[in-house]
C-alpha cells in the first residue's frame, strides 16, 4: 500500500509532437521535462511547477495520471 502513495504524486508525460518550427522556449520546456525525442515517456513528480511546464507545451505532450 505504501507504493500506491508514492506513485500518487507522479505524472507520466509522453512527447507526441515535434518541436520543429516551435519557439525556443517551448523546446527548452520539453528539455526541462526530460523529453527530447518523439514518443519518449518520463515519470515526473506532480508539482505546480511541472504542471505549468506541461500546460505550456500541452499541444506536444500527452499526460497520464
Rosetta constraint file for C-alpha pairs under 8 A:
AtomPair CA 1 CA 5 HARMONIC 6.94 0.50
AtomPair CA 2 CA 6 HARMONIC 6.58 0.50
AtomPair CA 3 CA 7 HARMONIC 6.40 0.50
AtomPair CA 4 CA 8 HARMONIC 6.02 0.50
AtomPair CA 5 CA 9 HARMONIC 7.26 0.50
AtomPair CA 6 CA 10 HARMONIC 7.69 0.50
AtomPair CA 8 CA 65 HARMONIC 7.93 0.50
AtomPair CA 9 CA 45 HARMONIC 5.79 0.50
AtomPair CA 9 CA 46 HARMONIC 5.22 0.50
AtomPair CA 10 CA 43 HARMONIC 6.41 0.50
AtomPair CA 10 CA 44 HARMONIC 5.39 0.50
AtomPair CA 10 CA 45 HARMONIC 4.34 0.50
AtomPair CA 10 CA 46 HARMONIC 4.80 0.50
AtomPair CA 10 CA 65 HARMONIC 7.05 0.50
AtomPair CA 11 CA 43 HARMONIC 5.60 0.50
AtomPair CA 11 CA 44 HARMONIC 5.37 0.50
AtomPair CA 11 CA 45 HARMONIC 6.25 0.50
AtomPair CA 11 CA 46 HARMONIC 5.69 0.50
AtomPair CA 11 CA 63 HARMONIC 6.97 0.50
AtomPair CA 11 CA 64 HARMONIC 6.00 0.50
AtomPair CA 11 CA 65 HARMONIC 4.96 0.50
AtomPair CA 12 CA 41 HARMONIC 6.66 0.50
AtomPair CA 12 CA 42 HARMONIC 5.71 0.50
AtomPair CA 12 CA 43 HARMONIC 4.42 0.50
AtomPair CA 12 CA 44 HARMONIC 6.36 0.50
AtomPair CA 12 CA 63 HARMONIC 5.74 0.50
AtomPair CA 12 CA 64 HARMONIC 5.05 0.50
AtomPair CA 12 CA 65 HARMONIC 6.28 0.50
AtomPair CA 13 CA 41 HARMONIC 5.55 0.50
AtomPair CA 13 CA 42 HARMONIC 5.51 0.50
AtomPair CA 13 CA 43 HARMONIC 6.39 0.50
AtomPair CA 13 CA 44 HARMONIC 7.57 0.50
AtomPair CA 13 CA 61 HARMONIC 6.51 0.50
AtomPair CA 13 CA 62 HARMONIC 5.81 0.50
AtomPair CA 13 CA 63 HARMONIC 4.69 0.50
AtomPair CA 13 CA 64 HARMONIC 6.50 0.50
AtomPair CA 14 CA 35 HARMONIC 7.79 0.50
AtomPair CA 14 CA 39 HARMONIC 5.82 0.50
AtomPair CA 14 CA 40 HARMONIC 5.54 0.50
AtomPair CA 14 CA 41 HARMONIC 4.24 0.50
AtomPair CA 14 CA 42 HARMONIC 6.59 0.50
AtomPair CA 14 CA 61 HARMONIC 5.43 0.50
AtomPair CA 14 CA 62 HARMONIC 5.26 0.50
AtomPair CA 14 CA 63 HARMONIC 6.49 0.50
AtomPair CA 15 CA 35 HARMONIC 6.54 0.50
AtomPair CA 15 CA 37 HARMONIC 7.11 0.50
AtomPair CA 15 CA 38 HARMONIC 5.42 0.50
AtomPair CA 15 CA 39 HARMONIC 5.06 0.50
AtomPair CA 15 CA 40 HARMONIC 5.70 0.50
AtomPair CA 15 CA 41 HARMONIC 6.68 0.50
AtomPair CA 15 CA 60 HARMONIC 5.99 0.50
AtomPair CA 15 CA 61 HARMONIC 4.41 0.50
AtomPair CA 15 CA 62 HARMONIC 6.51 0.50
AtomPair CA 16 CA 38 HARMONIC 5.88 0.50
AtomPair CA 16 CA 39 HARMONIC 5.64 0.50
AtomPair CA 16 CA 60 HARMONIC 5.33 0.50
AtomPair CA 16 CA 61 HARMONIC 5.03 0.50
AtomPair CA 16 CA 62 HARMONIC 6.56 0.50
AtomPair CA 17 CA 38 HARMONIC 6.69 0.50
AtomPair CA 17 CA 59 HARMONIC 7.17 0.50
AtomPair CA 17 CA 60 HARMONIC 4.11 0.50
AtomPair CA 17 CA 61 HARMONIC 6.43 0.50
AtomPair CA 18 CA 38 HARMONIC 6.65 0.50
AtomPair CA 18 CA 60 HARMONIC 6.79 0.50
AtomPair CA 19 CA 26 HARMONIC 7.50 0.50
AtomPair CA 19 CA 27 HARMONIC 5.82 0.50
AtomPair CA 19 CA 60 HARMONIC 7.73 0.50
AtomPair CA 22 CA 26 HARMONIC 6.55 0.50
AtomPair CA 22 CA 27 HARMONIC 6.88 0.50
AtomPair CA 23 CA 27 HARMONIC 6.57 0.50
AtomPair CA 24 CA 28 HARMONIC 6.14 0.50
AtomPair CA 25 CA 29 HARMONIC 6.09 0.50
AtomPair CA 26 CA 30 HARMONIC 6.40 0.50
AtomPair CA 26 CA 56 HARMONIC 7.12 0.50
AtomPair CA 26 CA 57 HARMONIC 6.29 0.50
AtomPair CA 27 CA 31 HARMONIC 6.44 0.50
AtomPair CA 28 CA 32 HARMONIC 6.07 0.50
AtomPair CA 29 CA 33 HARMONIC 6.24 0.50
AtomPair CA 29 CA 53 HARMONIC 6.29 0.50
AtomPair CA 29 CA 56 HARMONIC 7.75 0.50
AtomPair CA 29 CA 57 HARMONIC 7.35 0.50
AtomPair CA 30 CA 34 HARMONIC 6.41 0.50
AtomPair CA 30 CA 35 HARMONIC 5.16 0.50
AtomPair CA 30 CA 36 HARMONIC 6.62 0.50
AtomPair CA 30 CA 57 HARMONIC 7.37 0.50
AtomPair CA 31 CA 35 HARMONIC 5.20 0.50
AtomPair CA 31 CA 36 HARMONIC 5.85 0.50
AtomPair CA 33 CA 42 HARMONIC 7.91 0.50
AtomPair CA 33 CA 44 HARMONIC 7.96 0.50
AtomPair CA 33 CA 50 HARMONIC 7.61 0.50
AtomPair CA 33 CA 53 HARMONIC 7.49 0.50
AtomPair CA 34 CA 42 HARMONIC 6.80 0.50
AtomPair CA 35 CA 40 HARMONIC 6.36 0.50
AtomPair CA 35 CA 41 HARMONIC 7.36 0.50
AtomPair CA 35 CA 42 HARMONIC 7.29 0.50
AtomPair CA 36 CA 40 HARMONIC 7.43 0.50
AtomPair CA 44 CA 50 HARMONIC 7.67 0.50
AtomPair CA 45 CA 50 HARMONIC 7.44 0.50
AtomPair CA 46 CA 50 HARMONIC 6.38 0.50
AtomPair CA 46 CA 51 HARMONIC 6.94 0.50
AtomPair CA 47 CA 51 HARMONIC 6.21 0.50
AtomPair CA 48 CA 52 HARMONIC 6.11 0.50
AtomPair CA 49 CA 53 HARMONIC 6.39 0.50
AtomPair CA 50 CA 54 HARMONIC 6.18 0.50
AtomPair CA 51 CA 55 HARMONIC 6.14 0.50
AtomPair CA 52 CA 56 HARMONIC 6.32 0.50
AtomPair CA 53 CA 57 HARMONIC 6.69 0.50
AtomPair CA 54 CA 58 HARMONIC 5.54 0.50
AtomPair CA 54 CA 61 HARMONIC 7.48 0.50
AtomPair CA 57 CA 61 HARMONIC 6.59 0.50
AtomPair CA 58 CA 62 HARMONIC 7.16 0.50
